[in-house]
């Protein structure tokens, strides 16, 4: 996901999922393959810390893509939280998998906020 308008659209209309390492904003889509974007604010620290958080989330997504070949039906924005540095990489992957499971369960169309 590259365009600001996509991030803003998800921020306004997407379903939110809260985890220790990140916040996910997701919106079901149809007619195309879903996109994933990553946002890291300056609140996390300098550029070294922000890039480390991005790399951890990118790697989580890369490994998931490698293991799953099914088309993805959601646009998702991941917003890194400061606790992402305290978590093991396996914990981040578990949170990602849990978020995907909640997405599949909540396809009824309501936009409630889900907390972990």
N, C-alpha and C positions, 0 to 999 in steps of 0.2 A: 504494500500500500504506500503510495507516494504523495498523493494529492491531499492538501489540507482539508478540502471539502469532504473527503471520505472520513477523516478523523472526526470532524465536527458532526457529520451525520450520525456516526456511531455514538458519539458522546451524548447527543440529544435523544436518539431513539433506541439505542441498543440496551440490551439487558445486561446488568452488571453482576459480576461474580467477584467476591472478595476473598483473597487468600493471603497467606503470610508474606509471600515473595512478590506478588503482583496483584493488580486489579485487571480483570478482563471485561471488556465491553464487546458484546456480540450481537449480531443481527443476522437472521436467516435471509438468504438470497436465493434467487432461482434464475436459471438461464445462463449461468456462467459459473466458473470455479471461484470459490471464496478467496479472499485476500486476508493477509495477516500483517498488521503494523505494530511497531514497538515504539513506545514513548518513554523517555527518561528525562525527568526535570532536573534543574540545577540544584534542587533541594537535596539531591543525593550526594552532591559533592562536585569536585572538579572533573575535568574531562576524563581523567584516568578511571575514576569510579563510575562515571556514566557509561563509558565504553565497556567496562567490565560487566556491568549489569546487562547491557545490550548483547554482549557476547554470550552470556549465560542463557538468555532467552532465545537468541538465534540458534544456539546449539540444541536447546530443547526442541525447538520446532524442526530443525534439520533432522535430528534423530527420529522424531515422530514421523516425518515425511518418508524417511528411509524405510521405516517399518510398515507403513500403511500406504497402500496404493489406491484406496477408494477416493472418489472425488469429494471435495470438502464443500459443504453447502452453507457456509457462514462467512461473513466478514468479521474479523476480530481485531481489536486493538488491545495490546498488553501494555499496562502502565506499571513500570517497575517501582517497588517500594523499597525502603531502606533495609528491611530485613532480608532482602535477597542475598546480601553478602554473608549473613549468618547461617544460611541454609546450605546443606549439602546439595550437590547437583541432583542426586536421586530424589530428594525431597521436592525440588522444583519440578522434576518430571512427574512425580506423583500428583502434584497440584495441577499440572497441565492435564493429565489424564482424568483427574476428578472433574475438572472444569468441562472437558469434552463429554463426560458422562452426564453431567447436569444439563448440558445443552441438548443432548438427545432426549432426556426425560422431559424437558420443558418446551417441547415444540408446539404447545397448545396456543401460543400467540400472546399470552399475557406478558407484561413487561415489569414484573416485580423484581425487586432487588434480592439477590440470593447471597447470603453470607456463609462463609466456611467457619 
